Amino acid sequence: MLKQNGAQQFLLVSALGANKSSGIFYNRVKGEVEEAISKLGYSCFHIFRPSLLVGDRKEERTGEEAAKVFYRFFGFLIPKKYKGIESIKVARAMLQQAQNKSDGQFIHESDSLQDY
């Protein structure tokens, strides 16, 4: 419906490790979603693959809360690609890329999103 109403690009927040062939259910589903949307025929398709999103949430997720504490103390040991990322950084990257009118499919991994 979006495309029929004139949308020319699609921006998707996926996940680090998304892969339709993954043995990990979450990553496999994210990879399948990426593939399905890539087939919709948008002239521009951006996939954003952040690591653990950090920031305020209304609901509590125990595993994510534990990971946030871990990142806070040991984040300096974790490679940039795998570090938790503030959701505002992903939003800034999406806004900038939405304004860039390039055609094609683009994948933005978590390490590059850290710079926003």
N, C-alpha and C positions, 0 to 999 in steps of 0.2 A: 504494500500500500504506500509506503514512503516513496519508493522509486516512481510509482505511477503518479504521485503528486509533485514530482520534480526534484526529489533528492538525488544528488549526484555522487555523494560520498557517504561512507558508513564508517563510524569509529566505534571500535569494540574494546572494552576492557576484558581481557582474558586472564591468563595466569602464567607465571614463570613455569616452564616445563610443559606447556600445553603441547600435546602430540596425540593425534588420533590413534596411534599404534601403542601408546603407553600401557604398561601393565598396571599403572595407578589409575583407579577409576576417575578421580577428579581431573587429572591431567588429560585422560582420554576423552572425557566429555567436553572439556574446553577445546581440545583439538578438533573434535567433531563439529563443534559449533563454528569454529574458525573456518573449517572447510565448507560447511553449508552456506555460510554467509559469503564466502569468496565466489560461490557459484551463482549468486543473485545478479551479477552483472553491473555492479556499481563501477563507475569509471575510476573512483578512488576509494580504497579500502585501507584503513589504518587499524592495526592490531597492537594494543598496548598490553605488554606482559609484565606486570609488576610482581615483585616478590610479595611477602606479607605486607598487606596494607595496614598502616598504623594511623591512629587518629581516634577521635571520639565516635562511639557507636551507641545506639540506644540499647541493643541487646548485648549480653555478655557471652563471650566465647572463651571458655576456660583455656583451651589449647593456645589460642592466640594471645591471651593475657600472659601466659607463661612465656611464650616466645618473646613478647615485648620486654619482659623483665630481663630475659637472657640477652637480647640485643642491647639493652641499656648498659649492661655491665661488660659484655664481651664483643660488642659490635665492631671494635677496632680490629678484631681477629678475623672477621668474616669478609670475604671478597665482596666488592661493591655490588656485583650482580645479585647476590643472595641476601643483602641487608634488607631489613624492613624499610618500607618507603612510606612517607606521609602521603595520604590520599590527595592533599592539595597539590603536590608535585605532579601527580598523574593528571589531575584536572588542568593544570597549567600547560602540560605537554599536549593534551588533547585540544585545548583552545588554540594553541599556536599552530598545530598541525591542521586543524580545521580551516584556518585562515590561509594556509598554503595550498594553492589550487593545483597541485601536481596530480597527474593521472598515474595509476598503478596501485600495486599492493605494497604496503610498508609495514614492517614489523619493528616495534620499538621495545627493546628488552629493558629490564629493570635497571641495569647499570646506566644506560643513557638517560633514563627518566629521573635518576637521582640528581641530575644537573639543573632541574627546573625549580 
